């Protein structure tokens, strides 16, 4: 039942998360924080509701492109 969360998103796989995964823990990376900050900012600046799943997919795609 142990899980570890991290708010760092560059690199997405921090030493803490790698160690936690190796120890068998569930983990949550900092990508969610980055995406949900972007969701809030986009809504604040434009008045429009962005698609969080689409933003997350694009964020993860950009990380993969950069080998992060």
Secondary structure, 3 states (H helix, E strand, C coil): CCEEECCCCCCCCCHHHHHHHHCCCEEECCHHHHHHHHHHHHHHHHCCCCCHHHHHHHHHHHHHHCCC
